Amino acid sequence: MPFRTRHLLLVCLSIVLLSSCGDYQKILKSSDVNYKLTKANEYYNNKEYQRANELYESLLPVMKNTKNYAPLYYRYAYSFYYMHDYLAASYHFKNFVEFFPNSPDADECEFMHGVSLYKYAPKFSLDQTNTIKSLEALQSYVNTHPTSKHLAEANGYIAESNKKLEEKAADAAKLYYNIGQFKAASVAYKSVMRDYPDSPSSDFYQFMILRSLYNYAKQSIETKQEERFTNTISAYHELADSYPKSQYLADAQKISDQADNYLKKIQNEQHQ
């Protein structure tokens, strides 16, 4: 494309954008409430959520206690969601339910409150406060709306939230193991198993309890080793009994055998 043509297109585009911005500012400053609401809805329908949001916000005080307030607030909350401002969206979806408990949209907004918190929550390696809040909100929704059309989706978010919290807890247990805090690691892995009994990784957690107990026993003073190697062997039997087809069973057997050898050696020395 020749330079002159390209330059002309850029100039035309700039004029259109400036004109558009000028028109928007006129709408924002307008005192015609119905006109502003119509334009806000147009922006919303055209997915220009930032402009729609600003117009809705300017209309909130004057629309309160009118028939248009509920649909306006509904779209106002969603405009935050579509702009990926999930924290603000969660707040306004919750407000909608409190302001309009009898609205046909209250069920959906209560669900979206939990979804927004879920979207706001960070990856598992970071602080999970908002994941817990999301989980509580979604679980409350499921408990109080057992026939909702959003039930399956809500349960899906709950499962993902639980998975994230499990990964966080398992990562903490792994850290204890990696830095040689084997007693703390065994306690942490037991906690993960207790909190997430249906986890597909349960046999791995039991295997890590076994490994942690074995290393903890090896680190221990002689007077404590007999008891702790015995605990290691018990952890192996728990793995073998509970997960007879576990992929970790062969390695666990080796560790248990080593613990048994240490135990026999300790017992032989005691009888000499």
C-alpha positions as CSV (number, residue, x, y, z in Angstrom):
1,M,0.0,0.0,0.0
2,P,1.5,3.4,-1.0
3,F,2.5,5.7,1.8
4,R,0.0,8.4,0.9
5,T,-2.9,5.9,0.9
6,R,-1.8,4.5,4.2
7,H,-1.5,7.9,5.7
8,L,-5.0,8.9,4.5
9,L,-6.5,5.8,6.1
10,L,-4.8,6.6,9.4
11,V,-6.1,10.1,9.3
12,C,-9.7,8.9,8.5
13,L,-9.5,6.4,11.3
14,S,-8.3,9.0,13.8
15,I,-11.2,11.3,12.8
16,V,-13.7,8.5,13.3
17,L,-12.2,7.6,16.7
18,L,-12.2,11.2,17.8
19,S,-15.8,11.6,16.7
20,S,-16.8,8.5,18.5
21,C,-15.1,9.7,21.7
22,G,-16.8,13.0,21.4
23,D,-20.2,11.4,20.9
24,Y,-19.6,9.2,23.9
25,Q,-18.7,12.2,26.1
26,K,-21.9,13.9,25.1
27,I,-23.9,10.9,26.1
28,L,-22.1,10.6,29.4
29,K,-22.8,14.3,30.2
30,S,-26.4,14.1,29.0
31,S,-29.2,14.8,31.5
32,D,-31.6,12.7,29.5
33,V,-31.8,9.5,31.6
34,N,-33.8,7.4,29.1
35,Y,-31.4,8.4,26.3
36,K,-28.4,7.4,28.4
37,L,-30.0,4.1,29.4
38,T,-30.7,3.3,25.7
39,K,-27.2,4.1,24.7
40,A,-25.7,2.2,27.6
41,N,-27.7,-0.9,26.5
42,E,-26.6,-0.4,22.9
43,Y,-22.9,-0.3,24.1
44,Y,-23.6,-3.4,26.2
45,N,-25.2,-5.3,23.3
46,N,-22.2,-4.3,21.1
47,K,-19.8,-5.7,23.7
48,E,-18.4,-2.2,24.5
49,Y,-18.5,-3.0,28.2
50,Q,-16.3,-0.3,29.5
51,R,-18.5,2.4,28.0
52,A,-21.7,0.6,29.1
53,N,-20.3,0.2,32.6
54,E,-19.5,3.9,33.0
55,L,-23.0,4.9,31.7
56,Y,-24.7,2.4,34.0
57,E,-22.7,3.6,37.0
58,S,-23.8,7.2,36.3
59,L,-27.4,6.0,36.1
60,L,-27.5,4.0,39.4
61,P,-28.4,6.9,41.7
62,V,-31.2,8.3,39.5
63,M,-32.6,4.8,38.5
64,K,-32.9,3.5,42.1
65,N,-36.4,2.5,43.1
66,T,-37.6,2.5,39.4
67,K,-38.7,-0.5,37.3
68,N,-35.4,-0.2,35.3
69,Y,-33.1,-0.5,38.3
70,A,-33.0,-4.3,38.5
71,P,-32.2,-4.9,34.7
72,L,-29.7,-2.0,34.8
73,Y,-27.9,-3.4,37.9
74,Y,-28.0,-6.9,36.3
75,R,-26.1,-5.6,33.2
76,Y,-23.9,-3.5,35.4
77,A,-22.7,-6.5,37.3
78,Y,-22.1,-8.5,34.0
79,S,-20.2,-5.6,32.5
80,F,-17.5,-6.1,35.2
81,Y,-17.5,-9.8,34.5
82,Y,-17.0,-9.3,30.8
83,M,-14.2,-6.9,31.5
84,H,-12.5,-9.6,33.6
85,D,-12.8,-7.5,36.8
86,Y,-14.0,-10.6,38.6
87,L,-13.6,-9.2,42.1
88,A,-16.0,-6.2,41.3
89,A,-18.3,-8.6,39.5
90,S,-18.6,-10.9,42.5
91,Y,-19.4,-8.0,44.7
92,H,-22.2,-6.7,42.4
93,F,-23.7,-10.1,41.7
94,K,-24.0,-10.6,45.4
95,N,-25.5,-7.2,45.8
96,F,-28.1,-8.0,43.1
97,V,-29.2,-11.0,45.1
98,E,-29.5,-8.9,48.2
99,F,-31.3,-6.0,46.5
100,F,-33.6,-8.2,44.4
101,P,-34.1,-11.5,46.1
102,N,-37.4,-12.2,44.3
103,S,-36.1,-11.4,40.8
104,P,-36.1,-14.2,38.3
105,D,-32.4,-13.4,37.8
106,A,-31.5,-13.8,41.5
107,D,-30.7,-17.5,41.1
108,E,-28.3,-16.8,38.2
109,C,-26.6,-13.9,39.9
110,E,-26.0,-16.0,43.1
111,F,-24.3,-18.5,40.8
112,M,-22.3,-15.9,39.1
113,H,-21.1,-14.5,42.4
114,G,-19.4,-17.9,43.0
115,V,-18.2,-18.1,39.5
116,S,-16.6,-14.7,39.6
117,L,-14.8,-15.6,42.8
118,Y,-13.6,-18.8,41.1
119,K,-12.3,-16.8,38.1
120,Y,-10.6,-14.3,40.5
121,A,-8.8,-17.0,42.4
122,P,-5.1,-17.5,41.5
123,K,-3.2,-20.6,40.5
124,F,-2.7,-23.2,43.2
125,S,0.9,-22.1,44.1
126,L,-0.4,-18.7,45.4
127,D,-2.5,-17.8,48.3
128,Q,-5.9,-19.6,48.1
129,T,-8.1,-17.4,50.2
130,N,-10.3,-16.5,47.3
131,T,-10.5,-20.2,46.1
132,I,-11.9,-21.0,49.6
133,K,-14.4,-18.1,49.3
134,S,-15.4,-19.3,45.9
135,L,-15.8,-22.9,47.1
136,E,-18.0,-21.7,50.1
137,A,-20.1,-19.6,47.8
138,L,-20.6,-22.3,45.2
139,Q,-21.3,-25.0,47.8
140,S,-23.9,-22.8,49.4
141,Y,-25.5,-22.2,46.0
142,V,-25.6,-26.0,45.3
143,N,-27.1,-26.7,48.8
144,T,-29.8,-24.1,48.4
145,H,-30.6,-24.6,44.7
146,P,-30.7,-28.4,44.2
147,T,-32.8,-28.1,41.0
148,S,-31.0,-25.2,39.4
149,K,-30.0,-25.5,35.7
150,H,-26.6,-24.3,36.8
151,L,-26.1,-27.2,39.2
152,A,-23.8,-29.3,37.0
153,E,-21.6,-26.3,36.1
154,A,-21.4,-25.3,39.8
155,N,-20.4,-28.8,40.8
156,G,-17.7,-28.6,38.1
157,Y,-16.3,-25.4,39.6
158,I,-16.4,-27.0,43.1
159,A,-14.4,-30.0,41.9
160,E,-11.8,-27.7,40.3
161,S,-11.6,-25.6,43.4
162,N,-11.1,-28.7,45.6
163,K,-8.4,-29.9,43.2
164,K,-6.6,-26.6,43.4
165,L,-6.7,-26.7,47.2
166,E,-5.5,-30.3,47.2
167,E,-2.6,-29.4,44.9
168,K,-1.7,-26.5,47.3
169,A,-1.7,-28.9,50.3
170,A,0.2,-31.6,48.5
171,D,2.8,-29.0,47.3
172,A,3.4,-27.9,50.9
173,A,3.9,-31.6,52.0
174,K,6.3,-32.1,49.1
175,L,8.3,-29.0,50.2
176,Y,8.6,-30.5,53.7
177,Y,9.9,-33.7,52.2
178,N,12.4,-31.9,49.9
179,I,14.0,-29.9,52.7
180,G,14.4,-33.0,54.9
181,Q,11.6,-32.2,57.4
182,F,10.4,-35.8,57.2
183,K,8.1,-35.9,60.3
184,A,6.3,-32.7,59.1
185,A,6.0,-34.2,55.6
186,S,4.4,-37.4,56.9
187,V,1.9,-35.3,59.0
188,A,1.2,-33.1,56.0
189,Y,0.6,-36.0,53.6
190,K,-1.8,-37.6,56.2
191,S,-3.6,-34.3,56.3
192,V,-4.0,-34.2,52.5
193,M,-5.4,-37.8,52.6
194,R,-7.8,-36.9,55.4
195,D,-9.1,-33.8,53.6
196,Y,-9.3,-35.3,50.2
197,P,-10.2,-39.0,50.8
198,D,-11.5,-39.5,47.2
199,S,-8.4,-38.2,45.5
200,P,-7.0,-40.2,42.6
201,S,-3.6,-39.5,44.1
202,S,-4.4,-41.1,47.5
203,D,-2.0,-44.1,46.9
204,F,0.8,-41.7,46.1
205,Y,0.2,-39.7,49.3
206,Q,0.3,-43.0,51.3
207,F,3.5,-43.9,49.5
208,M,5.0,-40.5,50.5
209,I,3.9,-41.1,54.1
210,L,5.9,-44.4,54.0
211,R,9.0,-42.7,52.5
212,S,8.8,-39.8,55.0
213,L,8.5,-42.2,58.0
214,Y,11.4,-44.3,56.7
215,N,13.7,-41.3,56.3
216,Y,12.5,-39.9,59.7
217,A,13.4,-43.2,61.3
218,K,16.9,-43.2,59.7
219,Q,17.5,-39.7,61.1
220,S,16.3,-40.6,64.6
221,I,18.4,-41.4,67.6
222,E,18.9,-45.1,68.3
223,T,16.4,-45.2,71.1
224,K,13.6,-44.0,68.8
225,Q,14.5,-46.0,65.7
226,E,12.7,-49.3,66.6
227,E,9.4,-47.6,67.1
228,R,9.8,-45.5,63.9
229,F,10.9,-48.3,61.6
230,T,7.8,-50.2,62.9
231,N,5.7,-47.3,61.9
232,T,7.3,-47.4,58.5
233,I,6.3,-51.0,58.0
234,S,2.8,-50.3,59.2
235,A,2.5,-47.6,56.6
236,Y,3.6,-50.1,53.9
237,H,0.8,-52.6,55.0
238,E,-1.7,-49.8,54.9
239,L,-0.7,-49.0,51.3
240,A,-0.7,-52.6,50.3
241,D,-4.1,-53.3,51.9
242,S,-5.8,-50.1,50.7
243,Y,-4.3,-49.9,47.2
244,P,-3.3,-53.5,46.1
245,K,-2.9,-52.4,42.5
246,S,-0.9,-49.2,43.1
247,Q,2.0,-48.4,40.8
248,Y,4.0,-47.5,43.9
249,L,3.7,-50.9,45.6
250,A,7.0,-52.4,44.3
251,D,9.0,-49.4,45.5
252,A,7.1,-49.4,48.7
253,Q,7.9,-53.0,49.3
254,K,11.7,-52.3,48.9
255,I,11.5,-49.5,51.5
256,S,9.5,-51.7,53.9
257,D,12.1,-54.5,53.4
258,Q,14.9,-52.1,54.2
259,A,13.0,-50.9,57.3
260,D,12.5,-54.5,58.4
261,N,16.3,-55.2,58.0
262,Y,17.1,-52.2,60.2
263,L,14.5,-53.4,62.7
264,K,16.0,-56.9,62.9
265,K,19.5,-55.4,63.3
266,I,18.2,-53.2,66.2
267,Q,16.5,-56.2,67.9
268,N,19.5,-58.4,67.5
269,E,21.8,-55.8,69.1
270,Q,19.3,-55.5,72.0
271,H,19.6,-59.3,72.7
272,Q,23.4,-59.4,72.6
